[in-house]
Amino acid sequence: MFFCYPKRPYGAVSRAIAALACQQLLPITALQLASIVHFIADDTARHRLSSNTSCIRPGSSVELHNTDTDERGWLQVVCPAQASYRRGRISIISPLGAVLAGKAPDADIELTVLCQRLHFRVLTVLNVTHRQPRRS
């Protein structure tokens, strides 16, 4: 996911920073875990998720613009068991996934990984809703 690389090209270091931003890091801090759990469990957030189809949630496909490098790319926010950096699927509890949760298009995102700041803008959010089949 080249578009997650930091501004300065460091070769292997840039790849490591991008990978760490998109992969689940354990242990996560208590504050990060509390924030994620609060977002998922909060009635207000749950209502916002169901009524706002452009809100990022597990299963969302997201187009991001790296404002430092002017690169764009797509990723999917998924549950931890489905995460695969090589396939463009990031865990909701990864550093980038946790920052993206609940955001909508045009949101600016900033996070720091290995003392390197990453800046993104959410361009597009796609959510697929599966309908229950009709019973005859």
C-alpha positions as CSV (number, residue, x, y, z in Angstrom):
1,M,0.0,0.0,0.0
2,F,2.4,2.6,-1.4
3,F,0.1,5.5,-0.7
4,C,0.6,5.0,3.1
5,Y,4.3,5.8,2.9
6,P,5.6,8.9,4.7
7,K,6.8,12.0,2.9
8,R,10.5,11.3,3.0
9,P,11.5,8.2,1.0
10,Y,13.5,6.0,3.3
11,G,13.1,2.7,1.3
12,A,12.7,-0.1,3.8
13,V,11.9,2.3,6.7
14,S,9.0,3.8,4.7
15,R,7.6,0.4,4.0
16,A,7.9,-0.5,7.7
17,I,6.2,2.7,8.8
18,A,3.3,2.1,6.3
19,A,3.0,-1.5,7.4
20,L,2.9,-0.6,11.1
21,A,0.2,2.1,10.5
22,C,-2.0,-0.5,8.9
23,Q,-1.4,-3.6,11.0
24,Q,-2.7,-4.5,14.4
25,L,-0.1,-3.7,17.0
26,L,-0.4,-5.5,20.3
27,P,-0.5,-4.5,22.9
28,I,-2.5,-1.4,22.1
29,T,-2.8,1.2,24.8
30,A,-5.7,1.2,27.2
31,L,-6.7,4.6,25.8
32,Q,-6.8,3.3,22.2
33,L,-8.8,0.2,23.3
34,A,-11.2,2.3,25.3
35,S,-11.8,4.6,22.4
36,I,-12.5,1.8,19.9
37,V,-14.8,-0.1,22.3
38,H,-16.6,3.2,23.2
39,F,-17.1,4.0,19.5
40,I,-18.5,0.5,18.7
41,A,-20.6,0.2,21.8
42,D,-22.0,3.7,22.1
43,D,-25.7,4.0,21.3
44,T,-25.1,7.3,19.6
45,A,-22.3,6.0,17.5
46,R,-24.4,2.9,16.6
47,H,-27.2,5.2,15.5
48,R,-24.8,7.3,13.5
49,L,-23.4,4.2,11.8
50,S,-26.8,3.0,10.8
51,S,-28.1,6.3,9.6
52,N,-24.9,7.7,7.9
53,T,-24.0,5.4,5.1
54,S,-20.8,7.3,4.4
55,C,-19.4,6.7,7.9
56,I,-16.3,4.4,8.0
57,R,-17.0,1.2,9.9
58,P,-15.8,-2.4,9.6
59,G,-16.3,-3.6,6.1
60,S,-16.0,-0.1,4.6
61,S,-13.8,0.4,1.5
62,V,-12.0,3.7,1.8
63,E,-10.1,5.9,-0.7
64,L,-7.4,7.9,1.0
65,H,-5.2,10.7,-0.2
66,N,-1.8,11.0,1.4
67,T,-1.5,14.8,1.6
68,D,2.3,14.6,2.1
69,T,3.1,12.5,-1.0
70,D,0.0,13.3,-3.1
71,E,-0.6,9.5,-3.6
72,R,-4.0,8.0,-3.5
73,G,-5.2,4.5,-2.8
74,W,-7.9,2.2,-1.6
75,L,-8.1,0.0,1.5
76,Q,-10.7,-1.9,3.4
77,V,-11.3,-1.6,7.1
78,V,-12.0,-5.1,8.5
79,C,-12.2,-7.1,11.7
80,P,-8.7,-8.2,13.0
81,A,-9.1,-11.8,11.8
82,Q,-9.6,-10.7,8.2
83,A,-6.7,-8.1,8.1
84,S,-4.1,-8.6,5.4
85,Y,-1.7,-5.7,4.6
86,R,-0.7,-7.2,1.3
87,R,-4.4,-7.4,0.2
88,G,-5.2,-3.9,1.3
89,R,-7.3,-4.9,4.3
90,I,-6.5,-3.2,7.6
91,S,-7.7,-4.1,11.1
92,I,-10.1,-1.7,12.8
93,I,-7.8,-1.8,15.8
94,S,-4.6,-1.0,13.8
95,P,-3.4,2.6,14.3
96,L,-4.8,3.8,11.0
97,G,-8.0,1.8,11.3
98,A,-8.7,3.1,14.8
99,V,-8.2,6.7,13.5
100,L,-10.5,6.1,10.5
101,A,-13.4,4.6,12.5
102,G,-16.4,6.9,12.3
103,K,-14.9,9.4,9.8
104,A,-16.7,10.5,6.7
105,P,-15.5,11.8,3.3
106,D,-13.4,15.0,3.5
107,A,-12.1,14.2,7.0
108,D,-8.4,14.9,7.6
109,I,-6.5,12.2,9.4
110,E,-3.2,12.5,11.2
111,L,-1.3,9.8,13.0
112,T,2.3,9.2,14.2
113,V,4.2,6.0,13.7
114,L,7.8,5.6,14.7
115,C,8.1,9.4,15.1
116,Q,6.9,9.9,11.6
117,R,3.7,11.9,11.0
118,L,1.3,10.6,8.4
119,H,-1.4,12.9,7.0
120,F,-4.4,11.6,5.0
121,R,-7.7,12.9,3.7
122,V,-10.7,10.6,3.3
123,L,-11.9,10.9,-0.3
124,T,-14.5,8.2,-0.7
125,V,-16.2,5.7,1.6
126,L,-18.1,2.7,0.2
127,N,-20.3,0.6,2.4
128,V,-22.2,-2.5,1.1
129,T,-25.4,-3.4,2.8
130,H,-26.6,-6.9,2.4
131,R,-30.4,-7.3,2.4
132,Q,-32.0,-10.3,4.0
133,P,-33.6,-12.5,1.3
134,R,-37.4,-12.4,1.1
135,R,-39.2,-15.4,2.4
136,S,-42.1,-16.6,0.4
